[in-house]
Amino acid sequence: MNTSPGRNALILTGGGARAAYQAGFLQVLGELEPDLHFPILTGVSAGAINIASLASGTGNFGRDAAQLADLWRRLTVGQVFRADFGAIAGSMLRWGAQLVAGGNRFFPPNRSLVDPSPLRQFLAAALTRDGHRLHGVAENIRSGRLEAAAFTTSNYATGVSTTWVEHRDIVSWLRPGRCGLPADLCLDHVMASSALPLFFPAVILENSWHGDGGIRLTAPFSPAIHLGATRILALATRPERPLPEADPLAPRAYPTTAQVMGLLLEAVFLDVIDQDAHHLRRLNELASERTGSDGRHLRRVELKVVRPSQNLARITQAHEAELPRAFRYALRGLGTRQTAQGDLLATVMFTPGYIREAMALGAHDARERHAEIAAFLCG
């Protein structure tokens, strides 16, 4: 493990459409600090898409961040998944038929609620030359502009959180419940990392089916640390969780399906960063006091977590009407209109209006925190 000082890593977490916030934040940060350098880039879920774009860029950080923002501005629901009436109705019918059939194979198995083939086509045109390999990543590593890029997926057969790493050297690790494997990164790794359970189908990698990397990700900072980072900038997509304000005497309606699904998505994909940040702070305290068994000082890893200044789930209702009619109707059937918590909607709200507002919030936060972040990254 290379422990040379000043090695910055950028980590982008998941959150579905909320990852547009990261694009807006990075664009403004790139405008203010165009020559920032992140030799280590790691991402998970929708954050893996953003990292794939940055790692494939051919300019400086400012130009690469601007290209990422342009990619999000061109994105629509129809470029993420098929949302026409026939596709949505067909999927619902197949799921219902599977439940009624009791496991008998009267119908072909349904692997997901939606068909994400438009997203694959969109990303293939934006990030690849042959529809498969991320050649820009390999070229940047070969030239020395980039040291390592990594995407994390979840192995559905074993439950192991798997990080796929492209590096000039062979880099791998094995820990309980997680591992790192060398790979020639391609579009399949990006699609697997961002394959929301049930919504998107799993992708086969190395003879195993893999899905969204946030499912079993208990240590989101681990890949960057294994790759030798000394400073980590992590962009989350959820604000600091406030203290609960429940009134024990007030009557509560039974939670809707959308509310329960949104809570599960929050717990699985967005909460672990808090736990890992706390763990890293404790390890840094330990590293300040002790040396390793060979007499050398343990390496400190400084961390800066950036969160949205507003809850991106609370602006979804203003843009719900932009969703395709069939998809909007299906979501309302889950109870999205009976709850003020828009976590489920925020995950799938790939509409131009919502994306613009999320990016604008990211841009605002980047301007507000520019001096703090620049000082952090410069040590």
C-alpha positions as CSV (number, residue, x, y, z in Angstrom):
1,M,0.0,0.0,0.0
2,N,1.4,3.4,-1.0
3,T,1.4,5.8,1.9
4,S,3.0,8.8,0.3
5,P,1.4,12.1,1.7
6,G,-1.2,14.1,0.0
7,R,-3.1,11.5,-1.9
8,N,-6.6,12.7,-2.4
9,A,-9.5,10.4,-3.1
10,L,-13.0,11.3,-4.2
11,I,-15.9,9.0,-3.1
12,L,-19.4,9.3,-4.6
13,T,-22.2,7.5,-2.9
14,G,-25.6,6.4,-4.3
15,G,-29.1,7.7,-4.1
16,G,-30.6,7.3,-7.5
17,A,-31.6,10.6,-9.1
18,R,-30.2,12.5,-6.1
19,A,-26.7,11.9,-7.6
20,A,-27.5,14.9,-9.8
21,Y,-26.5,16.9,-6.7
22,Q,-23.0,15.6,-7.0
23,A,-22.8,16.7,-10.6
24,G,-23.8,20.2,-9.7
25,F,-21.4,20.4,-6.8
26,L,-18.5,19.1,-8.8
27,Q,-19.1,21.4,-11.7
28,V,-18.9,24.5,-9.5
29,L,-15.9,23.1,-7.6
30,G,-14.2,22.5,-10.9
31,E,-14.9,26.0,-12.1
32,L,-13.4,27.4,-8.9
33,E,-10.5,24.9,-8.7
34,P,-10.0,23.6,-12.2
35,D,-6.7,22.0,-11.4
36,L,-7.8,19.9,-8.5
37,H,-6.4,16.3,-8.7
38,F,-8.0,13.2,-7.4
39,P,-5.7,10.3,-8.2
40,I,-8.1,7.8,-6.6
41,L,-11.8,7.7,-7.6
42,T,-14.4,5.3,-6.2
43,G,-18.1,5.1,-6.5
44,V,-21.1,3.0,-5.7
45,S,-24.7,2.8,-7.2
46,A,-25.5,6.1,-9.0
47,G,-22.2,7.5,-7.7
48,A,-20.5,4.8,-9.9
49,I,-22.0,6.5,-13.0
50,N,-20.5,9.8,-12.0
51,I,-17.1,8.3,-11.2
52,A,-17.1,6.5,-14.6
53,S,-17.6,9.8,-16.3
54,L,-14.9,11.6,-14.3
55,A,-12.4,8.7,-14.6
56,S,-12.9,8.6,-18.4
57,G,-12.4,12.4,-18.9
58,T,-9.5,13.7,-21.0
59,G,-9.2,17.2,-19.6
60,N,-8.4,18.7,-16.2
61,F,-10.8,18.3,-13.3
62,G,-12.7,21.4,-14.3
63,R,-13.5,20.2,-17.8
64,D,-14.2,16.6,-16.7
65,A,-16.7,17.9,-14.0
66,A,-18.4,20.1,-16.7
67,Q,-18.8,17.1,-18.9
68,L,-20.4,15.2,-16.1
69,A,-22.9,18.0,-15.5
70,D,-23.7,18.1,-19.2
71,L,-24.4,14.4,-19.1
72,W,-27.0,14.9,-16.3
73,R,-28.6,17.8,-18.1
74,R,-29.3,15.5,-21.1
75,L,-30.7,12.8,-18.9
76,T,-34.5,12.0,-18.9
77,V,-36.6,9.2,-17.5
78,G,-36.8,7.6,-20.9
79,Q,-33.0,7.5,-21.1
80,V,-32.8,5.6,-17.8
81,F,-35.6,3.0,-18.2
82,R,-38.5,2.2,-20.5
83,A,-41.5,4.1,-19.0
84,D,-44.1,3.7,-21.7
85,F,-47.5,2.2,-20.8
86,G,-46.7,-1.1,-22.5
87,A,-43.5,-1.7,-20.7
88,I,-44.9,-0.7,-17.2
89,A,-48.1,-2.7,-17.7
90,G,-46.3,-5.7,-19.0
91,S,-43.9,-5.7,-16.0
92,M,-46.8,-5.5,-13.5
93,L,-48.7,-8.3,-15.2
94,R,-45.6,-10.6,-15.3
95,W,-45.0,-9.9,-11.5
96,G,-48.6,-10.7,-10.8
97,A,-48.6,-13.8,-12.9
98,Q,-45.5,-15.1,-11.1
99,L,-47.2,-14.6,-7.7
100,V,-50.4,-16.4,-8.8
101,A,-48.4,-19.2,-10.5
102,G,-46.8,-20.2,-7.1
103,G,-43.4,-20.8,-8.6
104,N,-44.5,-22.8,-11.6
105,R,-42.9,-21.7,-14.9
106,F,-46.0,-20.9,-16.9
107,F,-44.4,-17.5,-17.8
108,P,-40.9,-16.4,-18.4
109,P,-39.3,-15.0,-15.2
110,N,-39.4,-11.3,-14.5
111,R,-36.1,-10.0,-13.4
112,S,-37.0,-6.4,-12.7
113,L,-39.7,-3.8,-12.4
114,V,-38.3,-1.7,-15.3
115,D,-36.1,-2.2,-18.3
116,P,-32.9,-0.2,-18.0
117,S,-31.6,-0.9,-21.5
118,P,-32.0,2.8,-22.4
119,L,-29.5,3.7,-19.6
120,R,-27.0,1.2,-21.0
121,Q,-27.3,2.8,-24.5
122,F,-27.0,6.3,-23.1
123,L,-23.9,5.5,-21.1
124,A,-22.4,3.5,-23.9
125,A,-22.6,6.5,-26.2
126,A,-21.2,8.8,-23.5
127,L,-18.5,6.7,-22.0
128,T,-17.3,4.0,-24.4
129,R,-16.2,3.5,-27.9
130,D,-17.3,-0.1,-28.4
131,G,-20.3,-0.2,-26.1
132,H,-18.4,-2.1,-23.5
133,R,-14.9,-1.1,-22.3
134,L,-14.2,2.1,-20.4
135,H,-11.2,2.9,-22.5
136,G,-10.8,6.4,-21.0
137,V,-10.2,4.9,-17.6
138,A,-7.4,2.6,-18.9
139,E,-5.8,5.4,-20.9
140,N,-5.8,7.8,-17.9
141,I,-4.2,5.1,-15.6
142,R,-1.6,4.3,-18.3
143,S,-0.7,8.0,-18.7
144,G,-0.5,8.6,-14.9
145,R,-3.4,11.1,-14.8
146,L,-5.3,8.6,-12.7
147,E,-3.9,6.1,-10.2
148,A,-7.0,3.9,-9.6
149,A,-10.7,3.8,-10.3
150,A,-13.1,1.5,-8.5
151,F,-16.8,0.5,-8.5
152,T,-18.5,-1.6,-5.8
153,T,-21.2,-4.2,-6.5
154,S,-23.1,-6.8,-4.4
155,N,-22.7,-10.4,-5.2
156,Y,-26.2,-11.9,-5.0
157,A,-24.9,-15.5,-4.6
158,T,-22.5,-14.8,-1.7
159,G,-23.7,-11.5,-0.3
160,V,-20.1,-10.2,-0.5
161,S,-19.5,-6.5,-1.2
162,T,-17.2,-6.6,-4.2
163,T,-15.0,-3.7,-5.3
164,W,-13.7,-3.9,-8.9
165,V,-10.4,-2.0,-9.2
166,E,-8.5,-0.9,-12.2
167,H,-4.9,0.0,-11.3
168,R,-1.5,-0.1,-12.8
169,D,-0.6,-2.8,-10.4
170,I,-2.6,-5.9,-9.3
171,V,-4.6,-4.7,-6.3
172,S,-6.8,-6.9,-4.2
173,W,-8.0,-7.5,-0.6
174,L,-10.2,-9.8,1.4
175,R,-12.1,-8.8,4.5
176,P,-15.1,-10.4,6.2
177,G,-18.1,-9.7,3.9
178,R,-16.1,-7.6,1.4
179,C,-13.3,-7.9,-1.1
180,G,-11.4,-6.0,-3.8
181,L,-10.6,-7.6,-7.2
182,P,-8.6,-6.3,-10.1
183,A,-10.6,-5.7,-13.3
184,D,-10.6,-4.0,-16.7
185,L,-13.5,-1.7,-15.9
186,C,-16.3,-1.8,-18.4
187,L,-20.0,-0.7,-18.7
188,D,-21.1,-4.0,-17.0
189,H,-19.4,-2.9,-13.8
190,V,-21.2,0.4,-13.9
191,M,-24.6,-1.1,-14.6
192,A,-24.2,-3.7,-11.9
193,S,-23.2,-1.1,-9.3
194,S,-26.2,1.0,-10.0
195,A,-28.7,-1.9,-10.4
196,L,-31.3,-1.0,-7.7
197,P,-32.8,-4.2,-6.3
198,L,-36.1,-5.2,-7.9
199,F,-36.2,-2.0,-10.0
200,F,-33.2,-2.9,-12.2
201,P,-32.0,-6.4,-13.2
202,A,-28.7,-7.9,-11.9
203,V,-25.7,-8.1,-14.2
204,I,-23.4,-11.1,-14.5
205,L,-19.7,-10.4,-13.6
206,E,-17.2,-13.2,-13.4
207,N,-19.9,-15.9,-13.5
208,S,-21.9,-14.4,-10.6
209,W,-24.9,-12.1,-10.6
210,H,-24.2,-8.7,-9.1
211,G,-26.5,-5.8,-8.1
212,D,-26.4,-2.4,-6.4
213,G,-23.2,-2.0,-4.5
214,G,-24.9,-0.3,-1.6
215,I,-26.8,-3.4,-0.4
216,R,-24.1,-4.9,1.8
217,L,-21.6,-2.0,1.8
218,T,-20.7,-1.6,5.5
219,A,-17.4,0.3,4.8
220,P,-17.8,2.8,2.0
221,F,-14.4,4.4,2.6
222,S,-12.6,1.1,2.6
223,P,-11.7,0.9,-1.1
224,A,-10.1,4.4,-1.1
225,I,-8.1,3.5,2.1
226,H,-7.0,0.2,0.6
227,L,-5.8,2.1,-2.5
228,G,-3.6,4.4,-0.3
229,A,-5.7,7.6,0.1
230,T,-4.6,10.0,2.8
231,R,-7.4,12.4,2.4
232,I,-11.0,11.5,1.3
233,L,-13.7,13.9,0.0
234,A,-17.0,12.0,0.1
235,L,-20.1,13.5,-1.5
236,A,-23.3,12.1,0.1
237,T,-26.8,12.7,-1.2
238,R,-28.7,12.9,2.1
239,P,-28.5,15.7,4.6
240,E,-27.6,15.1,8.3
241,R,-30.5,13.1,9.8
242,P,-32.4,15.3,12.3
243,L,-33.6,14.1,15.7
244,P,-37.0,12.4,15.5
245,E,-40.0,14.7,16.2
246,A,-42.7,12.1,16.7
247,D,-45.5,13.0,19.1
248,P,-46.5,9.8,21.0
249,L,-50.0,11.1,21.5
250,A,-50.7,12.0,17.9
251,P,-52.6,9.4,15.8
252,R,-50.5,8.0,13.0
253,A,-51.8,6.6,9.7
254,Y,-50.6,3.2,8.7
255,P,-47.4,3.6,6.6
256,T,-47.8,3.2,2.8
257,T,-45.8,0.8,0.7
258,A,-43.9,3.8,-0.8
259,Q,-43.0,5.0,2.7
260,V,-41.7,1.5,3.8
261,M,-39.7,1.1,0.5
262,G,-38.3,4.6,0.9
263,L,-37.2,3.8,4.5
264,L,-35.5,0.6,3.3
265,L,-33.7,2.4,0.5
266,E,-32.5,5.0,3.0
267,A,-31.3,2.3,5.4
268,V,-29.6,0.2,2.8
269,F,-28.0,2.8,0.6
270,L,-27.6,6.0,2.5
271,D,-27.0,5.4,6.2
272,V,-23.8,3.4,6.3
273,I,-21.6,6.4,5.6
274,D,-22.4,7.8,9.0
275,Q,-21.3,4.6,10.7
276,D,-18.1,4.3,8.7
277,A,-17.2,8.0,9.3
278,H,-17.5,7.4,13.0
279,H,-15.3,4.3,12.7
280,L,-12.7,6.2,10.7
281,R,-12.5,9.0,13.3
282,R,-11.9,6.5,16.0
283,L,-9.1,4.8,14.0
284,N,-7.5,8.2,13.4
285,E,-7.5,8.8,17.2
286,L,-5.8,5.5,17.6
287,A,-3.3,6.2,14.9
288,S,-2.3,9.4,16.7
289,E,-1.4,7.5,19.8
290,R,0.1,4.2,18.6
291,T,2.6,2.8,16.2
292,G,2.4,-0.4,14.2
293,S,3.9,-3.7,15.3
294,D,7.0,-2.9,13.1
295,G,7.5,0.4,14.9
296,R,6.1,2.6,12.1
297,H,3.4,5.1,12.8
298,L,-0.1,4.1,11.6
299,R,-1.4,6.1,8.7
300,R,-4.0,8.7,9.4
301,V,-6.8,9.2,6.8
302,E,-8.4,12.6,6.9
303,L,-12.1,12.7,5.9
304,K,-14.5,15.4,4.7
305,V,-18.1,14.4,4.2
306,V,-20.2,16.9,2.2
307,R,-24.0,16.6,2.5
308,P,-26.8,18.5,0.8
309,S,-27.9,21.6,2.8
310,Q,-31.5,20.7,2.0
311,N,-33.4,17.3,1.9
312,L,-33.6,16.3,-1.8
313,A,-36.5,14.0,-1.0
314,R,-38.7,17.0,0.0
315,I,-38.7,18.6,-3.5
316,T,-40.0,15.5,-5.3
317,Q,-43.8,16.4,-5.2
318,A,-43.2,19.6,-7.1
319,H,-41.8,17.5,-10.0
320,E,-44.0,14.3,-9.8
321,A,-46.2,15.5,-12.7
322,E,-43.1,15.3,-15.0
323,L,-42.9,11.6,-14.6
324,P,-44.3,9.5,-17.5
325,R,-48.0,8.9,-16.9
326,A,-47.9,5.1,-16.7
327,F,-44.9,5.1,-14.3
328,R,-46.5,7.9,-12.2
329,Y,-49.7,5.9,-11.9
330,A,-47.8,2.8,-10.7
331,L,-45.9,4.8,-8.1
332,R,-49.2,6.4,-6.8
333,G,-50.5,2.9,-6.4
334,L,-47.7,2.4,-3.9
335,G,-48.9,5.4,-1.9
336,T,-46.5,8.1,-2.9
337,R,-49.2,10.7,-2.5
338,Q,-50.2,9.5,1.0
339,T,-46.8,10.3,2.5
340,A,-44.7,13.5,2.8
341,Q,-41.5,11.4,2.7
342,G,-40.4,11.4,-0.9
343,D,-37.4,9.0,-0.5
344,L,-38.7,6.5,-3.1
345,L,-39.7,9.2,-5.5
346,A,-36.3,10.9,-5.1
347,T,-34.5,7.7,-6.1
348,V,-36.3,7.4,-9.5
349,M,-37.1,11.1,-10.2
350,F,-34.9,11.3,-13.3
351,T,-36.9,14.3,-14.7
352,P,-35.3,17.4,-16.1
353,G,-37.0,19.7,-13.5
354,Y,-35.8,17.6,-10.5
355,I,-32.3,17.2,-11.9
356,R,-32.0,20.9,-12.5
357,E,-33.1,21.7,-8.9
358,A,-30.8,19.0,-7.4
359,M,-27.8,20.3,-9.5
360,A,-28.6,23.9,-8.5
361,L,-28.5,22.9,-4.8
362,G,-25.2,21.2,-5.4
363,A,-23.8,24.3,-7.1
364,H,-25.0,26.5,-4.2
365,D,-23.4,24.2,-1.6
366,A,-20.1,24.1,-3.5
367,R,-19.8,27.9,-3.5
368,E,-20.7,28.0,0.2
369,R,-18.0,25.4,1.1
370,H,-15.4,26.1,-1.5
371,A,-12.8,27.6,0.8
372,E,-13.2,24.9,3.4
373,I,-12.9,22.1,0.8
374,A,-9.9,23.6,-1.0
375,A,-8.1,24.0,2.3
376,F,-8.8,20.4,3.2
377,L,-7.6,19.0,-0.1
378,C,-4.4,21.1,0.0
379,G,-3.7,19.8,3.5
